[in-house]
Amino acid sequence: MVTVAFTSTSFSQSNPESPSVVQPGAPGQKTTKLPSDMKGTLPPVTEKDREFMRGMIHHHAQAVEMVDLMRTRTKNEELLRFGERISQTQASEIEFMERWLEMRSKKKPDKMQHKMDKGMHKKHKEMKSKKVQGDHSEHQMLMPGMLTPKEMKALAAARDDKFDYLFLVGMIKHHEGALVMVDDLFSTPGAGQDAEMFTFATDVDSSQRVEIKLMQEMLRKKERRKIRK
Amino acid sequence: MKIRKTNARLFCASIILLSLALITGAQAPSAQTPKLPEGMVGPDTSDPRTKLSAGLHDAGVASYGLKLTSSYKKPSNFLPSGESTGVETRRTQMAKKIGFSNTDIAFQGNTLFLGNYFGINIYDISDAGKAKLLTSMVCPGGQGDVSVYKNLMFMSVEAPNGRLDCGAQGFPRRADRRLAAEKERFRGVRIFDISNIREPKQVGAVQSCRGSHTHTLVKNVKDKDNVYIYISGASYVRSNEELAGCKDGPPATTPDSSRFSIDIIKVPLAAPEKSRIISSPRLFKDETGKIDALKDAGSHARKGRVFSSDHCHDITVYEELGLAAGACSGNGILIDISDPEKPRRIHSVKDKNFAYWHSATFSNDGSKVVFTDEWGGGGGARCRATDPLVWGANALFNLENRKLNFVSYHKLPAAQGKTENCVAHNGSLIPVPGRDIKVQAWYQGGVSIMDFTDLKNPKEIAYFDRGPVDPEFRFTGGPWSTYWYNGYIYSSEIARGLDVLDLVPSKYLTQNEIDAAKSVKMSSFNIQTQERLMIPNNMAVAKAYVDQLARSESVSKKDISKFRKAIAKAEKSGSSMKNKKKLKKVAKSLRKNAKKSKNADVKMRMNALASVLENPVVGTSSE
């Protein structure tokens, strides 16, 4: 029986008998006793995981940008509310991804990183002032499903019904791109094993599928109305 | 303004933190200044829970009608080693202190099973209000949701680091491998023999195409030799190379898609190693055979794929009713399980305010269903002042003639901070007779108890909440599952450990009602396997009904005191013939009054009280 005390007193147990620490084997195999001071092992994180997060931040930022456009270009209540929900979801997911990346980055935040942060900061500031970005270099790296600069311009120029239509079609395409990214992640050897990463990617997949479905329904409603007219 | 203040504070801290501050500042503007959508109502910002101080183990606490009796940090084995993995910042240090996430809970006798992404911790809870760690079982592969039946323990594995041999190393990338397929990977349901509680042994492991996010233990009263496990798999479909028969693709061209179904494992109790998937019923199919029928007719399909509900997150079975309620991505569904091998969808609902159908709970009498919406998947801050009370909430349905009818929403009423992940999550019924009460986990929104007796006016009657894990950054934490079991409330805290809570009387809940709930005994409890909580005919229950009649103010004070006197007398002098007669007389007048009453709840309580008094069990009123 293990009698070694827990190494860290802050986590020591008040139990008189030490709990047993065990690891079962494959089905049918025996269970192994582990030293009571064993520590957890984190699953491996690959470069693909980091790449996915960086790409998804970029991808999500465009959804936030699209909703920012929406606020002054439509009066469709249902769409406005729905858009706000997308925006809040994606913006807070960006926060999460940034924290995740920082914790798994191999190097200390160096000058490069600093520059990138500043760049993002600037970009978001521009978004805040609700200006559409004319700087095409921002969009050089288009993740799957992202709208091209041309498509973004068309969206920014549209109003009301036309805007609603372009927004829905664009956001459906945008969301479908996220699903492609998740697909790609899980079909890459070694990727997606980190618990937070896995949960996040799975949630993105589930929730965006639901949102796509809702947007498709809105689009269908719109078309039906058009036909009636 | 807020951003500047945050930055200024961090600037003073250190140079490394400065770059963090920039990241904070760089977060998308909508996250910094979200607005409550027009026409919608948000949570209360003046609630004492809104501004609690942060801390992993020393956060501020606010509670009402609940008290924490004890709490237990995660065993150190479930924390990663302190070795540096790269950058060391306050955030990385906090992540190490938090360790692997705790998940769902199951109970059997005096034993509590606490799931975790790294394995399962087993506690002895025979000492009231306390827990003692018996076993830490290392076996990674989230979520680690657990259920227990006799000598068998079942565990859900979905994450791709899960290994058949419970190894913690995952699958390091190998240069010679082009495909992601790994024969040693395990995603599905593990089966352990727990005859020796200190040494669980893996006896079976049933692989499935999408792994098991959660699972449901299904019993069949007509078959004592087998149980079933319904697998809810919410994640990606693995490749055919890794597990033969797994397929992904658009339903129109992939009629044998691994999506749009659940998997059913048949477990022979005498030979659990022979457990296997016997079928994968198409719960979303229509009469024409379309497997993805749960969506509006007349598909638009302009570009690319059309999405419809393709999995369930939770399925709660209520065997006695022959029904199950499935929370299935974009829909809530009602399933006929009279033949547990052939579940059949009989009704479905959708809701424009629901982002993701997550879980379902029946009321004890089966006339109501609470569905939860896990908007944002549980990692997001969804209880801020600007998050509407109808998003990420509970939706309450009336269940009549095997049809669900929406009645109202209920959400945690207190606003939470932006570093607190918060949305409706797992909870269970508290068996207070005469009322429908559910205790529920809201992640970092804390524990909240909802009274939904009146479906139109659900209300919060008790809560327990801590401040955020961290003041600056949103770490996933808070209660994952909070369940009532034999008199106490056990709460699985994702980041902090295990909490045990006790009810405290308040104007919403009397000591008699608490005593009555505590007199209800369960021999085991698996959350997705709902069983009727049998209310005994004891005096605690009688007193609880009297308190409720008094609260409703629909019975005269004179009558109330008459009931109380009769019950007190019966308690004092036992079940003599004379006392029995006296109680019967009171019961008779109650029945008469019940007939006259126009209020359905009052009528129900009068009749329920009368039944207790007609056949009282005296002397075991409470613990």
Interface residues (C-beta under 8 A of the other chain):
Chain A: F6 T7 S8 F11 Q13 N15 P19 S20 V21 V22 Q23 P24 G25 A26 P27 G28 Q29 K30 T31 K33 L34 S36 D37 M38 K39 G40 T41 L42 P43 P44 T46 H60 A61 V64 V67 D68 E77 E78 L80 R81 E84 R85 S87 Q88 T89 Q90 A91 S92 E93 I94 E95 F96 E98 R99 E102 M103 R104 S105 K106 K107 K108 P109 Q113 H114 D117 K118 M120 H121 H124 K125 M127 K128 V169 I172 K173 E176 V182 D183 F186 S187 T188 P189 G190 A191 G192 Q193 D194 A195 E196 F198 T199 F200 T202 D203 V204 D205 S206 S207 R209 V210 E211 I212 K213 L214 Q216 E217 L219 R220 E223
Chain B: I16 S19 L20 L22 I23 G25 A26 Q27 A28 P29 S30 A31 P34 K35 P37 E38 G39 M40 K73 K74 P75 S76 N77 F78 L79 P80 S81 G82 T85 G86 V87 T89 R91 T92 A95 G99 F100 S101 Y117 F118 G119 K132 L133 L134 T135 S136 M137 V138 C139 P140 G142 E158 A159 P160 N161 L164 D165 C166 A168 Q169 G170 F171 P172 R173 R174 R177 R178 L179 A180 I191 F192 R198 E199 P200 K201 Q202 V203 G204 A205 H213 A234 S235 Y236 R238 S239 E273 K295 D296 G298 S299 H300 R302 K303 G304 R305 V306 F307 S308 S309 D310 H311 H313 S329 G330 K352 A355 Y356 W375 G376 G377 G378 G379 G380 A381 T386 D387 W391 K418 F473 R474 T476
